[in-house]
Amino acid sequence: MTNTVTRAQLSEAVYQEVGLSRNESADLVETVLDEIVGALARGDVVKISSFGSFSVRAKGQRVGRNPKTGEEVPILPRRVLVFRASHVLKSRINQGLMDEAKAARVKA
């Protein structure tokens, strides 16, 4: 089963690593997230080195179909969030998979 990392867990990690108080750690996490959201709302690209980049992309209006009825339905234009992982992040994720595969081979 997959675990979900919450704001509280991020704040606790900052508290453990940096040594700020729990309130200061929570405020720091909130400030960072607010800055990211604000930049994306303005249409800026947010690049976090060795992690990835977030951007907002405009999608035009298109025609979709209701899967039950087959009726055509207009899908209105909207903005969507796009995340592109850095090569460093992709490598770290795949390294974990390779380590798991090695461990499985050793057990077999």
Secondary structure, 3 states (H helix, E strand, C coil): CCCCCCHHHHHHHHHHHHCCCHHHHHHHHHHHHHHHHHHHHCCCCEEECCCEEEEEEEECCEEEECCCCCCEEEECCEEEEEEEECHHHHHHHHHHHHHHHHHHHHHC
